[in-house]
Amino acid sequence: MKVSIRRRTLTLRSPLVTAWGSLTERPLFELTVETAEGAVGRGEAAPLEPYDGVPEAAVAAALGAYRPVLEAGEGVRGDRLYDQCRAVADLPQALAAVDLALWDLAGQRAGRPVASLLTDTPLQAVDVNATIGATDRASAAAAAAAFARAGYSCVKLKVGVGDDAGRVAAVRAAAGPAMALRLDANGAWDVDEAVRMIEALAPAGLEIVEEPVHGIYAMREVRERTAVRVALDETAAEPGALAAGVADAVCLKVSRAGGIASLLVQASLVRAGGAEPYLASTYDGPLGVAAAVHAAAALRLELPCGLATLEAFTETSPLPVVDGAITVPARPGLGL
C-alpha cells in the first residue's frame, strides 16, 4: 500500500482555558493509505501533551515506524495489520490513526458508512454538548444563551479555573432550567475541595461533574460523599479504571483508546461495571470527530457526547451541529 503522513495545525477561534493549561492551536497528524486498486483510507493521530502527556515527537516516530508495516500490508486483514503496528510501537494516540484509516478503507471498499459496519441499527444522529471555556461571567452567560438558541440540550462548563460559582450561576440563568449543565474540572481539585465545590454548585442543577479529581481512589471517595453524578475522564486511562465502578459515567476518547475497535471494547467494560459511557474529543480534527460520531451511533449512547468541538476552530466544520446533534455521515467509510 501507499502510505503518506502529514502534520497539520488547526487554530481555535478563541483560547480554551482549562485546569491543565490554555490551548490556542491544535496539532494533528493525518495518515493516508491507498491500496493497489485505488481505495483510500484516512486516519488521524491527535496527541495533546498538556492533557495526555504524549509528545508529538513520540507519535511522529511511531507513525514513521508503522509506515513499512503498512506498505507491506496489501491483502492483510485490518485487525492483523493493526496488531503488527502495535507490536512495533504500542502508542494509542498513534495507533488510532492506523485504526481509523483501516475502518475508513473498509467502509470505502464495502460502500457503507463505518457505523453500519459496526452494527445493523446505528443512530442516525448523535446528541452533543456544547463547551463553554469562558473565564468571566458575562462571556459564559452569552455563550450559554447562544447555545440554548442553537438548540443544544446540554452545555459543559470548564471549572477549576476561576470564578466557578459566579460562572455556573450565570450559565444556568442564561441557558434556562431545561438545559442540562455538565461541569468539567479536569482534576483541578483534591477530594475535600471537590466535595465542597460540588455541594456549593449543586443548587444550580448539575447533570454530571466530569473528572472532579484525578485517581480511582479519589474518585470513589468523591462519589461516596456527594449526591451529584460524577464521571471519569483522564482517570479512565488508569489500569482497571473502566470497570472499577467508582463513577456514574465514563468519558471515552478515540485517541486515548487507540481507535474505534478498542473504544468499543472499553465501552463494554464501562457498561459491565455499571457506569454509562459517553464519548468526547480532545479537540480532535474532523477525522477523529467523525470516527467518534460513528462509534457513538453504533453504541447508541444516550448521554450527550462532547463532539461539537470542531465548531471551536476557524476552519469550517464538515460535521455541523444542528439542534444539538451531529448527523452520522452517510457516505462510505468515515464519510469525509
VENPEKA-V762108 format. One record per pair of residues at least 12 apart in sequence whose C-alpha atoms are under 10 Angstrom apart, sorted by the first residue. I is the first residue (numbers start at 1). J is the second residue. If there is no record, write none. Layout:
[[I J] [I J]]
This chain:
[[1 32] [1 33] [1 34] [1 35] [1 36] [1 37] [1 38] [1 39] [1 40] [1 67] [1 68] [1 69] [1 70] [1 71] [1 72] [1 73] [1 74] [1 75] [2 32] [2 33] [2 34] [2 35] [2 36] [2 38] [2 40] [2 67] [2 68] [2 70] [2 71] [2 72] [2 73] [2 74] [3 31] [3 32] [3 33] [3 34] [3 35] [3 40] [3 41] [3 42] [3 66] [3 67] [3 68] [3 69] [3 70] [3 71] [4 30] [4 31] [4 32] [4 33] [4 34] [4 42] [4 63] [4 64] [4 67] [4 71] [5 29] [5 30] [5 31] [5 32] [5 33] [5 42] [5 43] [5 44] [5 60] [5 63] [5 64] [5 67] [5 97] [6 28] [6 29] [6 30] [6 31] [6 32] [6 44] [6 60] [7 27] [7 28] [7 29] [7 30] [7 31] [7 44] [7 45] [7 56] [7 60] [8 26] [8 27] [8 28] [8 29] [8 30] [8 285] [9 25] [9 26] [9 27] [9 28] [9 29] [9 285] [10 24] [10 25] [10 26] [10 27] [10 28] [10 283] [10 284] [10 285] [10 310] [10 312] [10 313] [10 314] [10 315] [11 23] [11 24] [11 25] [11 26] [11 27] [11 312] [11 313] [11 314] [11 315] [12 24] [12 25] [12 26] [12 283] [12 309] [12 310] [12 311] [12 312] [12 313] [12 314] [12 315] [13 25] [13 311] [13 312] [13 313] [13 314] [13 315] [14 133] [14 134] [14 312] [14 313] [14 314] [15 133] [15 134] [15 312] [16 131] [16 132] [16 133] [16 134] [16 135] [16 158] [16 283] [16 312] [17 132] [17 133] [17 134] [17 135] [17 158] [17 159] [17 161] [18 51] [18 133] [18 134] [18 135] [18 158] [18 159] [18 160] [18 161] [18 162] [18 184] [18 185] [18 186] [18 188] [19 51] [19 158] [19 159] [19 160] [19 161] [19 162] [19 184] [19 185] [19 186] [19 187] [19 188] [19 189] [20 50] [20 51] [20 52] [20 160] [20 161] [20 185] [20 186] [20 187] [20 188] [21 50] [21 51] [21 161] [22 50] [23 48] [23 50] [23 283] [24 313] [25 283] [25 313] [26 46] [26 47] [26 48] [26 282] [26 283] [26 284] [26 285] [26 313] [27 45] [27 46] [27 47] [27 48] [27 56] [27 283] [27 284] [27 285] [28 44] [28 45] [28 46] [28 47] [28 48] [28 56] [28 59] [28 283] [28 284] [28 285] [28 288] [29 43] [29 44] [29 45] [29 46] [29 47] [29 56] [29 59] [29 60] [29 63] [29 94] [29 97] [29 285] [30 42] [30 43] [30 44] [30 45] [30 46] [30 63] [30 97] [30 98] [30 101] [30 285] [30 287] [30 288] [31 43] [31 44] [31 45] [31 63] [31 67] [31 94] [31 96] [31 97] [31 98] [31 100] [31 101] [32 44] [32 97] [32 98] [32 100] [32 101] [32 102] [32 104] [32 105] [33 67] [33 70] [33 71] [33 98] [33 101] [33 102] [33 104] [33 105] [34 70] [34 71] [34 74] [34 101] [34 105] [35 71] [35 73] [35 74] [35 75] [35 105] [36 74] [36 75] [39 104] [39 105] [39 106] [39 107] [39 108] [39 109] [40 101] [40 102] [40 104] [40 105] [40 106] [40 107] [40 108] [40 109] [40 333] [41 98] [41 99] [41 100] [41 101] [41 102] [41 103] [41 104] [41 105] [41 106] [41 107] [41 108] [41 109] [41 333] [41 334] [42 97] [42 98] [42 99] [42 100] [42 101] [42 102] [42 103] [42 104] [42 105] [42 287] [42 333] [42 334] [42 336] [43 94] [43 95] [43 96] [43 97] [43 98] [43 99] [43 100] [43 101] [43 102] [43 103] [43 104] [43 105] [43 259] [43 286] [43 287] [43 288] [43 291] [43 334] [44 93] [44 94] [44 95] [44 96] [44 97] [44 98] [44 99] [44 100] [44 101] [44 254] [44 255] [44 259] [44 284] [44 285] [44 286] [44 287] [44 288] [44 289] [44 291] [45 59] [45 60] [45 63] [45 92] [45 93] [45 94] [45 95] [45 96] [45 97] [45 98] [45 99] [45 100] [45 254] [45 255] [45 256] [45 258] [45 259] [45 284] [45 285] [45 287] [45 288] [46 59] [46 92] [46 93] [46 94] [46 96] [46 97] [46 254] [46 255] [46 256] [46 281] [46 282] [46 283] [46 284] [46 285] [46 287] [46 288] [47 59] [47 60] [47 92] [47 93] [47 94] [47 255] [47 256] [47 282] [47 284] [48 93] [48 255] [48 282] [48 283] [48 284] [51 186] [51 234] [51 282] [52 93] [52 234] [52 237] [52 255] [52 256] [52 282] [54 91] [54 92] [54 93] [54 94] [56 93] [56 94] [58 89] [58 91] [58 93] [58 94] [59 89] [59 91] [59 92] [59 93] [59 94] [59 95] [59 97] [60 94] [61 89] [61 94] [62 85] [62 86] [62 88] [62 89] [62 90] [62 91] [62 92] [62 93] [62 94] [62 95] [63 85] [63 88] [63 89] [63 91] [63 93] [63 94] [63 95] [63 97] [63 98] [64 94] [65 85] [65 88] [65 89] [66 81] [66 82] [66 84] [66 85] [66 86] [66 87] [66 88] [66 89] [66 94] [66 95] [66 98] [67 85] [67 98] [68 85] [69 81] [69 82] [69 84] [69 85] [69 88] [70 82] [70 84] [70 85] [70 98] [77 102] [78 98] [78 99] [78 101] [78 102] [78 103] [78 105] [78 106] [79 99] [79 102] [79 103] [79 261] [81 98] [81 99] [81 102] [82 95] [82 96] [82 98] [82 99] [82 102] [83 95] [83 99] [85 98] [85 99] [86 98] [86 258] [90 258] [91 255] [91 256] [91 257] [91 258] [92 254] [92 255] [92 256] [92 257] [92 258] [92 259] [92 262] [93 254] [93 255] [93 256] [93 257] [93 258] [93 259] [94 255] [94 256] [94 258] [94 259] [95 255] [95 256] [95 257] [95 258] [95 259] [96 254] [96 255] [96 256] [96 257] [96 258] [96 259] [96 260] [96 261] [96 262] [96 263] [96 288] [96 291] [97 254] [97 255] [97 258] [97 259] [97 287] [97 288] [98 258] [98 259] [99 254] [99 258] [99 259] [99 260] [99 261] [99 262] [99 291] [100 114] [100 254] [100 255] [100 258] [100 259] [100 260] [100 261] [100 287] [100 288] [100 290] [100 291] [100 292] [100 333] [100 334] [101 259] [101 287] [101 291] [101 333] [101 334] [102 333] [103 115] [103 117] [103 118] [103 259] [103 260] [103 261] [103 291] [103 333] [103 334] [104 287] [104 291] [104 332] [104 333] [104 334] [104 335] [104 336] [105 332] [105 333] [105 334] [106 332] [106 333] [106 334] [107 331] [107 332] [107 333] [107 334] [107 335] [108 331] [108 332] [108 333] [108 334] [108 335] [109 332] [109 333] [110 332] [110 333] [111 331] [111 332] [111 333] [112 330] [112 331] [112 332] [112 333] [112 334] [112 335] [113 294] [113 328] [113 329] [113 330] [113 331] [113 332] [113 333] [113 334] [113 335] [114 260] [114 290] [114 291] [114 293] [114 294] [114 295] [114 297] [114 298] [114 328] [114 329] [114 330] [114 331] [114 332] [114 333] [114 334] [114 335] [115 291] [115 292] [115 293] [115 294] [115 295] [115 296] [115 297] [115 298] [115 299] [115 328] [115 329] [115 330] [115 332] [115 333] [115 334] [116 294] [116 295] [116 297] [116 298] [116 330] [116 332] [116 333] [117 294] [117 298] [117 332] [117 333] [118 260] [118 261] [118 264] [118 294] [118 295] [118 297] [118 298] [118 299] [119 295] [119 297] [119 298] [119 299] [119 300] [120 298] [121 297] [121 298] [121 299] [121 300] [122 294] [122 295] [122 296] [122 297] [122 298] [122 299] [122 300] [122 301] [122 328] [123 293] [123 294] [123 295] [123 296] [123 297] [123 298] [123 299] [123 300] [123 301] [123 327] [123 328] [124 293] [124 294] [124 297] [124 298] [124 300] [124 325] [124 326] [124 327] [124 328] [124 329] [124 330] [125 293] [125 294] [125 296] [125 297] [125 300] [125 321] [125 322] [125 324] [125 325] [125 326] [125 327] [125 328] [125 329] [126 292] [126 293] [126 294] [126 295] [126 296] [126 297] [126 298] [126 300] [126 301] [126 302] [126 303] [126 304] [126 305] [126 307] [126 321] [126 324] [126 325] [126 326] [126 327] [126 328] [127 152] [127 153] [127 154] [127 293] [127 296] [127 297] [127 301] [127 302] [127 303] [127 304] [127 305] [127 306] [127 307] [127 308] [127 321] [127 322] [127 323] [127 324] [127 325] [127 326] [127 327] [128 152] [128 153] [128 154] [128 155] [128 278] [128 279] [128 280] [128 293] [128 302] [128 303] [128 304] [128 305] [128 306] [128 307] [128 308] [128 309] [128 321] [128 322] [128 323] [128 324] [128 325] [128 326] [129 147] [129 152] [129 153] [129 154] [129 155] [129 156] [129 180] [129 181] [129 182] [129 280] [129 303] [129 304] [129 305] [129 306] [129 307] [129 308] [129 309] [129 321] [129 324] [129 325] [130 143] [130 144] [130 147] [130 148] [130 152] [130 153] [130 154] [130 155] [130 156] [130 157] [130 181] [130 182] [130 304] [130 305] [130 306] [130 307] [130 308] [130 309] [130 311] [130 312] [130 321] [130 324] [131 143] [131 144] [131 147] [131 154] [131 155] [131 156] [131 157] [131 158] [131 182] [131 183] [131 184] [131 306] [131 307] [131 308] [131 309] [131 311] [131 312] [132 144] [132 147] [132 155] [132 156] [132 157] [132 158] [132 159] [132 167] [132 171] [132 183] [132 184] [133 156] [133 157] [133 158] [133 159] [133 161] [133 184] [134 157] [134 158] [134 159] [134 161] [134 162] [134 167] [135 157] [135 158] [135 159] [135 160] [135 161] [135 162] [135 163] [135 164] [135 166] [135 167] [136 162] [136 163] [136 164] [136 166] [136 167] [136 170] [137 163] [137 164] [137 165] [137 166] [137 167] [137 168] [137 169] [137 170] [137 171] [138 166] [138 167] [138 170] [138 171] [138 174] [139 167] [139 170] [139 171] [140 157] [140 166] [140 167] [140 168] [140 169] [140 170] [140 171] [140 172] [140 174] [141 167] [141 168] [141 169] [141 170] [141 171] [141 172] [141 173] [141 174] [141 175] [142 170] [142 171] [142 174] [142 175] [143 155] [143 171] [143 174] [143 175] [144 156] [144 157] [144 170] [144 171] [144 172] [144 173] [144 174] [144 175] [144 176] [144 179] [144 181] [145 170] [145 171] [145 172] [145 173] [145 174] [145 175] [145 176] [146 174] [146 175] [147 174] [147 175] [147 179] [147 323] [147 324] [148 174] [148 175] [148 176] [148 178] [148 179] [148 323] [148 324] [149 175] [149 323] [150 321] [150 322] [150 323] [150 324] [151 179] [151 321] [151 322] [151 323] [151 324] [151 325] [152 175] [152 179] [152 180] [152 304] [152 321] [152 322] [152 323] [152 324] [152 325] [153 175] [153 178] [153 179] [153 180] [153 181] [153 304] [153 323] [153 324] [153 325] [154 175] [154 178] [154 179] [154 180] [154 181] [154 182] [154 207] [154 303] [154 304] [154 305] [154 306] [154 324] [155 171] [155 172] [155 175] [155 179] [155 180] [155 181] [155 182] [155 183] [155 207] [155 304] [155 306] [155 324] [156 171] [156 180] [156 181] [156 182] [156 183] [156 184] [156 206] [156 207] [156 208] [156 209] [156 210] [156 306] [157 171] [157 181] [157 182] [157 183] [157 184] [157 185] [157 209] [157 210] [158 182] [158 183] [158 184] [158 185] [158 186] [158 210] [159 183] [159 184] [159 185] [159 186] [159 187] [159 188] [159 189] [159 197] [159 209] [159 210] [159 212] [160 183] [160 184] [160 185] [160 186] [160 187] [160 188] [160 189] [160 194] [160 197] [160 212] [161 185] [161 186] [161 188] [164 183] [164 185] [164 197] [164 201] [165 197] [165 198] [165 200] [165 201] [165 204] [166 201] [168 181] [168 182] [168 183] [168 201] [168 202] [168 204] [168 205] [168 206] [169 201] [169 203] [169 204] [169 205] [170 204] [171 204] [172 204] [172 205] [172 206] [173 204] [177 204] [177 205] [178 205] [179 205] [179 206] [179 207] [180 205] [180 206] [180 207] [180 208] [180 304] [181 204] [181 205] [181 206] [181 207] [181 208] [181 209] [182 205] [182 206] [182 207] [182 208] [182 209] [182 210] [182 229] [182 230] [183 198] [183 201] [183 206] [183 207] [183 208] [183 209] [183 210] [183 211] [183 212] [183 230] [183 231] [184 208] [184 209] [184 210] [184 211] [184 212] [184 230] [184 231] [184 233] [185 209] [185 210] [185 211] [185 212] [185 213] [185 214] [185 233] [186 209] [186 210] [186 211] [186 212] [186 213] [186 214] [186 232] [186 233] [186 234] [186 235] [187 210] [187 211] [187 212] [187 213] [187 214] [187 215] [187 219] [187 232] [187 233] [187 234] [187 235] [188 211] [188 212] [188 213] [188 214] [189 211] [189 212] [189 213] [189 214] [190 212] [190 213] [190 214] [190 218] [190 219] [190 222] [191 212] [191 213] [191 214] [191 217] [191 218] [191 219] [191 220] [191 221] [191 222] [191 223] [191 225] [192 213] [192 218] [192 221] [192 222] [192 225] [193 212] [193 213] [193 222] [194 209] [194 211] [194 212] [194 213] [194 218] [194 219] [194 222] [194 225] [194 226] [195 212] [195 213] [195 221] [195 222] [195 223] [195 224] [195 225] [195 226] [195 227] [195 228] [196 222] [196 225] [196 226] [197 212] [198 212] [198 222] [198 226] [198 227] [198 228] [198 229] [198 230] [199 225] [199 226] [199 227] [199 228] [201 228] [202 226] [202 227] [202 228] [205 228] [206 228] [206 229] [206 230] [207 228] [207 229] [207 230] [207 303] [208 228] [208 229] [208 230] [208 231] [208 248] [208 249] [209 228] [209 229] [209 230] [209 231] [209 232] [209 248] [209 249] [210 229] [210 230] [210 231] [210 232] [210 233] [210 234] [210 247] [210 248] [210 249] [210 250] [210 251] [211 230] [211 231] [211 232] [211 233] [211 234] [211 235] [211 236] [211 247] [211 250] [211 251] [212 230] [212 231] [212 232] [212 233] [213 230] [213 231] [213 232] [213 233] [213 234] [213 235] [214 232] [214 233] [214 234] [214 235] [214 236] [214 238] [215 232] [215 234] [215 235] [215 236] [215 237] [215 238] [215 241] [215 246] [216 232] [216 235] [216 236] [216 238] [216 239] [216 240] [216 241] [216 242] [216 244] [216 245] [216 246] [216 247] [217 241] [217 244] [217 246] [218 235] [218 246] [219 231] [219 232] [219 235] [219 245] [219 246] [219 247] [220 244] [220 245] [220 246] [220 247] [221 246] [221 247] [222 246] [222 247] [223 246] [223 247] [223 248] [224 246] [224 247] [228 248] [229 247] [229 248] [229 249] [230 246] [230 247] [230 248] [230 249] [230 250] [231 246] [231 247] [231 248] [231 249] [231 250] [231 251] [231 275] [231 276] [231 277] [231 278] [232 246] [232 247] [232 248] [232 249] [232 250] [232 251] [232 252] [232 275] [232 277] [233 249] [233 250] [233 251] [233 252] [233 253] [233 279] [233 280] [234 250] [234 251] [234 252] [234 253] [234 256] [235 250] [235 251] [236 250] [236 251] [236 252] [236 253] [236 256] [236 257] [236 266] [236 270] [237 252] [237 253] [237 256] [237 257] [240 269] [241 269] [241 270] [241 273] [242 266] [242 267] [242 268] [242 269] [242 270] [242 271] [242 272] [242 273] [242 274] [242 275] [242 277] [243 266] [243 267] [243 268] [243 269] [243 270] [243 271] [243 272] [243 273] [243 274] [243 275] [244 269] [244 270] [244 272] [244 273] [244 274] [244 275] [245 270] [245 271] [245 272] [245 273] [245 274] [245 275] [246 273] [246 274] [246 275] [247 270] [247 273] [247 274] [247 275] [247 276] [248 270] [248 273] [248 274] [248 275] [248 276] [248 277] [249 270] [249 271] [249 273] [249 274] [249 275] [249 276] [249 277] [249 278] [249 303] [250 266] [250 267] [250 270] [250 271] [250 275] [250 276] [250 277] [250 278] [250 279] [251 267] [251 270] [251 276] [251 277] [251 278] [251 279] [251 280] [251 281] [251 305] [251 306] [252 264] [252 266] [252 267] [252 270] [252 277] [252 278] [252 279] [252 280] [252 281] [252 292] [252 305] [252 306] [253 266] [253 278] [253 279] [253 280] [253 281] [253 282] [253 284] [253 288] [253 289] [253 292] [253 306] [253 307] [254 279] [254 280] [254 281] [254 282] [254 284] [254 288] [254 289] [254 291] [254 292] [254 295] [255 280] [255 281] [255 282] [255 284] [255 288] [255 289] [255 291] [255 292] [256 281] [256 282] [259 288] [259 291] [259 292] [259 295] [260 288] [260 291] [260 292] [260 294] [260 295] [260 296] [261 295] [263 279] [263 292] [263 295] [263 296] [264 295] [264 296] [264 298] [264 299] [267 279] [267 295] [267 296] [267 299] [267 301] [268 299] [276 301] [276 302] [276 303] [277 296] [277 299] [277 301] [277 302] [277 303] [277 305] [278 292] [278 296] [278 299] [278 300] [278 301] [278 302] [278 303] [278 304] [278 305] [278 306] [279 292] [279 293] [279 295] [279 296] [279 301] [279 303] [279 304] [279 305] [279 306] [279 307] [280 292] [280 293] [280 296] [280 304] [280 305] [280 306] [280 307] [280 308] [280 309] [281 305] [281 306] [281 307] [281 308] [281 309] [281 310] [282 306] [282 307] [282 309] [283 306] [283 307] [283 308] [283 309] [283 310] [283 311] [283 312] [283 313] [284 307] [284 309] [284 310] [285 309] [285 310] [285 313] [285 317] [286 309] [286 310] [286 317] [286 318] [286 319] [286 334] [286 336] [287 318] [287 319] [287 334] [287 335] [287 336] [288 307] [288 334] [289 306] [289 307] [289 308] [289 309] [289 310] [289 319] [289 334] [290 307] [290 318] [290 319] [290 326] [290 327] [290 328] [290 329] [290 333] [290 334] [290 335] [290 336] [291 328] [291 329] [291 333] [291 334] [291 335] [292 305] [292 306] [292 307] [292 328] [292 334] [293 305] [293 307] [293 319] [293 326] [293 327] [293 328] [293 329] [293 334] [294 327] [294 328] [294 329] [294 330] [294 333] [294 334] [294 335] [295 328] [296 328] [297 327] [297 328] [304 324] [304 325] [305 325] [305 326] [307 319] [307 321] [307 325] [307 326] [308 320] [308 321] [308 324] [308 325] [308 326] [309 321] [318 335] [318 336] [319 335] [319 336]]
